[in-house]
């Protein structure tokens, strides 16, 4: 799969585009794969305390061996409404006038609202649960905590580029929002790009990231035909910069090894009318991936890689 896009440039140091996408791919992928081999050899960085390894404990939320779905995607309901978290006044920069919506998957409060998040909502092709609790590492670091942390780091980076940034939730509501409401938040914001942040809960030994793209859907309330093309462009750029910045490799258990997967069963994508992708940043149930996901330094790299992909897409 071809990943490409210009470097993430601060506003004051804009550089000319380096060349065709194929040149960017040739330069990007070998280095990224070399970084992956290093991580495979040494196991990657540890947690924020520099332990070098994830601690394993018992009694985490149940893991899933299947790809994540809307039951593992963001959720809400009419009752606990909250205004989407918006950025401070944007700085001037290359993204001035652009609106980015960041969708941190799940909500830390979902654990206390089982009946509410199990309520079915319409996703166009069928109905699904409002949301789920998400997954966690074996030592209890939750996906909801991970996604919110990465979202905050991304907001800071993108605001420095001049973007107006909105979050679908900021830990400021009891649960959700539901998957259908998350899509509406991006639509109503007339977002130029939306990225939903997740981490997977697959089996041990399954490693790597993947970016989920919307399939062409025209059913019920869902019509993604206009956003399939731009969403793929966004997804390719996010995947390419994620490889380059984090050194992570595409998933070894989902997709064809290119890091891109197309799905039509996710309400957050089906109901979007603006370019949108999901990214599963790694597998929380694999000890090596968990060591990365629980590292603040690695989460900063993840936020930077995703943000660079967004900047590349918005600058064209």
DAHUJO-V605520 format. One record per pair of residues at least 24 apart in sequence whose C-alpha atoms are under 7 Angstrom apart, sorted by the first residue. I is the first residue (numbers start at 0). J is the second residue. Records with the same first field share a line. If there is no record, write none. Layout:
# DAHUJO-V605520
I: J / J
This chain:
# DAHUJO-V605520
0: 257
1: 235
2: 235 / 236 / 238 / 239
3: 235 / 236 / 239
4: 236 / 308 / 311
5: 311
6: 307
7: 307 / 310
9: 160
10: 92 / 93 / 160
27: 243
31: 242 / 243 / 246 / 247
32: 248
34: 246
35: 246 / 247 / 248
42: 287
43: 287 / 290 / 291
44: 290 / 291
45: 290 / 291 / 294
46: 290 / 293 / 294 / 295
47: 294 / 295
52: 290
53: 286 / 289 / 290
54: 138
55: 137 / 138
56: 137 / 138
57: 137 / 138
59: 135 / 137 / 138 / 139
60: 134 / 135
62: 134 / 200 / 201
63: 200 / 201
64: 200 / 201 / 202
65: 201
67: 199
68: 265
69: 127 / 130 / 178 / 265 / 266
70: 127 / 128 / 130 / 131
71: 130 / 131 / 132 / 133
72: 104 / 105 / 130 / 131 / 178
73: 104 / 105 / 130 / 175 / 176 / 177 / 178 / 181
74: 105 / 116 / 129 / 130 / 175 / 176 / 177 / 178 / 181
75: 116 / 129 / 130 / 174 / 175 / 176 / 177 / 178 / 180
76: 175 / 176 / 177
79: 172 / 173
81: 172
83: 165 / 166 / 167 / 168
84: 165 / 166 / 167 / 168 / 169
85: 164 / 165 / 166
86: 163 / 164 / 165
89: 158 / 161 / 162 / 163
90: 158 / 159 / 160 / 161
91: 160 / 161
92: 160 / 161
93: 160 / 161
94: 160 / 161 / 162
95: 161 / 162
96: 162
97: 162 / 163 / 191
98: 162 / 163 / 164 / 190 / 191
99: 162 / 163 / 164 / 165 / 190 / 191 / 192 / 193
100: 164 / 165 / 166 / 185 / 190 / 192 / 193 / 194
101: 150 / 165 / 166 / 167 / 193 / 194 / 195
102: 166 / 167 / 194 / 195 / 196
103: 146 / 147 / 150 / 167 / 168 / 195 / 196
104: 143 / 146 / 195 / 196 / 197
105: 130 / 131 / 132 / 133 / 143 / 175
106: 143 / 170 / 174 / 175
107: 143 / 144 / 170
108: 173 / 174
109: 174 / 175
112: 174
120: 179
122: 179 / 221 / 266 / 269 / 270
123: 218 / 219 / 220 / 221 / 269 / 270
124: 218 / 219
129: 177 / 178
130: 175 / 177 / 178
134: 199 / 200
135: 283
136: 283 / 284 / 289
137: 284
142: 197 / 198
146: 196 / 197
149: 298 / 302
152: 299 / 302
153: 302 / 303 / 306
157: 306
178: 266 / 267
179: 266 / 267 / 270
181: 267
182: 267 / 270 / 271
183: 271
186: 271 / 272 / 273
190: 273
191: 273 / 274
192: 273 / 274 / 275
193: 274 / 275 / 276
194: 275 / 276 / 277
195: 276 / 277 / 278
196: 277 / 278 / 279
197: 278 / 279 / 280
198: 279 / 280 / 281 / 282 / 283
199: 279 / 281 / 282 / 283
200: 282 / 283 / 284
201: 282 / 284
202: 284 / 285
203: 284 / 285
204: 285
205: 251 / 252 / 282 / 285
206: 250 / 251 / 281 / 282 / 285 / 288
207: 247 / 248 / 249 / 250 / 251 / 281 / 282
208: 248 / 249 / 250 / 258 / 279 / 280 / 281
209: 249 / 250 / 258 / 259 / 260 / 278 / 279 / 280
210: 234 / 238 / 258 / 259 / 260 / 276 / 277 / 278 / 279
211: 259 / 260 / 261 / 262 / 276 / 277 / 278
212: 260 / 261 / 262 / 276 / 277
213: 261 / 262 / 263 / 268 / 269 / 276
214: 261 / 262 / 263
216: 263 / 269
220: 270
221: 269 / 270
222: 269 / 270
223: 269 / 271 / 272
226: 272 / 273 / 274
229: 274
230: 274 / 275 / 276
232: 312
233: 309 / 312
234: 276
236: 308 / 311 / 312
237: 304 / 305 / 308 / 309
240: 304 / 305 / 307 / 308
241: 301 / 304 / 305
244: 300 / 304
245: 300 / 301 / 304
